[in-house]
């Protein structure tokens, strides 16, 4: 299932911004309260104190609204934590695991809905640039950009699957510290393998000039 996501940039009209924000906040709150993404549009509109018609005007349908709510939650609650975290990988991993633990009920409901694939794809799109910069910094300059891109996509996709399983299946309460340590352990294995391969004759993360 694919959705046309609303732009992340604020709408120019103040009334539009207010109604969109109210709908997003109401959607997140209701999904969290009820533990399901199957929230009637009428309930969301009522909680936001707007008409149902505004939901369709601003978002098209309920699933697009819920997906935009998830992205708004990540943009405002997760990405700033990445910026505040130190350059150390564990701090960034811990920022991520704490965010998903804090909002577990909401994300679990979304991941158990028909929007799961679209949600994973959209969140990966937000996190991929962060991972791309980390990969580039970790392996220094001069490596094949395409291979750095591929490694960032690989890490992002694998991390998404790992966190999704944790959010949906792990027992309560979630332990962000433990998962952050597990993520860093996996990244250490990947890093060691990449460096070992790069030092061998196999052309992985080798400089273009070395080919």
N, C-alpha and C positions, 0 to 999 in steps of 0.2 A: 504494500500500500504506500503510495507516494502522496505527499502533501506539498502545497505551495506555501512556504513559510512566510509570514509577515516580516517585513524588514525590521532589523534590530534598531534602526535609527528612529528617534521619536517622531511622532506625527506632528505636523505644524500646528494644527488646530488644538487649542487647549482643551476643549470639550471632548475631542476625539481621544486625546491622551488620557484624560481622566476616565472615560468610559472603558477604554482598552485596559488600563491598569486595574480598574475595578473588576472587570471580567476575569483577568488573569489571576488576581488575588483570590477571587471567589472560587475559581476553578481549582487552584492549588489547595485551598482550605477545605473544600468539599471532598476532594479525592482523599486528602489526608484524614479527614474526619470519618469517612465511610470505608476507607480501605479498598476502594474500587474505582475504576475509571468509567464505569457505566453510570454516569451522572446525567440525568435529564437536562437538556438545555434550559428548560423552564426553571429548574432549581438554581442553575448557575445565574441566569438572568435575574431571578428574584433576589438572590444573595447579593448581587452587584447593584441592585436597585435600578436596573435598566430593562428595556423591552427585549423580548426574544429576537426581534428583528435586528437589533444592534449586533447580536452575536453573529448572525449571518452576514451582515454588512461588513463587520471588521475581520472576521475569521473564516467565513464560508460554512463551517460546520463545527460540531463539538470536538471531533478528533484533532482538527487543526488548532483549535483553541487550547486544548490540553497539551498538545505538543509545544505550542508557543509558551505555555506556562512553564513547562519543563526547561525549555531553553532560557527563559527569563530567570528561573531559579538558578541555573548554572552560571549564567552571565553575571548575576549580581552576588551569588553566594559562593561560587567556586573560583572563577577566574581572578577575582581580587585576592583570594588566598594564595594563588600561585604567584602573584606579583609581590605579595608580602613575604612569602617563604624565602628562605635562604637558597643559595645556589646548590646546596646539598640535595641529592636525590631523595633522601628519606623525608626531608621536610615537605617537599612537594607531594610525595606519595601520601604522607600523613594528612596533608591538607585535603587531598582528594578523598581518602577513606573516611575522614571525619565528616565531610560534607554529605556523602552518601549515607553514612550512618545516621546523621541528624535528620535526614529527610527520607529515611528508609521506607516508611509507609507509602509515601507518595510515589517514589520511584518503583517500588515493588508492584504497586497497582498498575502503573503504566507498563512495566515490563511483562505483566501478566495479561495485557490487553492486546487488541489487534494493532496497536500503535508501537509495539515493541521494536520492530525492525526500524521503523522510521525514527524512533527515539534514539536507538543506538547509533544510527547513521548520523543524526544531527549532533548528538553529543560528541561523537568522534570527530566531527568536523570542527568543533570548538577546541578540542584538546590537541588535535594533530599539530597545529602550528607551534604549540608549546613544546611538544615532544620533538618536533623538527629542530627547533633551536637548541634543545638540550643535546640531541644527537650530534649536531654540528659542533657544539662547544666541547663535547666529550671526546670526539675523535679528531679535533683540531681541523685546520684548514687544509685544502689541497686534495681532498678525496673526491671521488666521483659524485657529483650532486645527485644523480639519479639513484645511486645506491644508498645515499644518505636518506633520500626521500623514501625509498623502499623500506629501509630499516625503521624509519619513523612510523610508516603505515603499519608495519608488522607489529611494532611495540604497542601502538595505539589500539589495533584490532584485538591483539591478545589480551591487553589490559582491560579492554571493554568486556570481553567474554568472561574474564576472571572476576571482575567486579559485579557484573550482572548476576553471575551464579551466586556470589556472596550475598548480594542484596536479596535475591529471591529465595534462596535455599538455606542459608546459614541460620543457626539457632539464635534466638534472642538471649541476651543483648549482643549486638554486634561489637566486635573488638577492633577498633580502627588501628590501634598500635600493632596488633598481631598481623593484620592484613598488610599494613605498610611494610613491616619487616619481611613478610613473605614476598611481596612485590619486589623489594630491593634485592632479595636473594635471587629471584628469577632474573632480574636485570643484570646481576653480577655474572650469572651463568652465560647469558647472551653476550655480554661485553667480553668475557674471557674467550668465548668461542669465536667472536668476530676478530679479536686481536690475534688469536692463534692462526686463524685462516688467512688474515691479511699478511701475516709474516711468512706464510707458506707460498707455494707456487700457484695456489688457487686464486684467481683474480676477484676477490671479494674485498670491497673497500680499499682497493689499490688505487693509486693515483692514475689519472688518465695518461700521464707521461710515462708511467711504468709499463703500460700495455704494449 
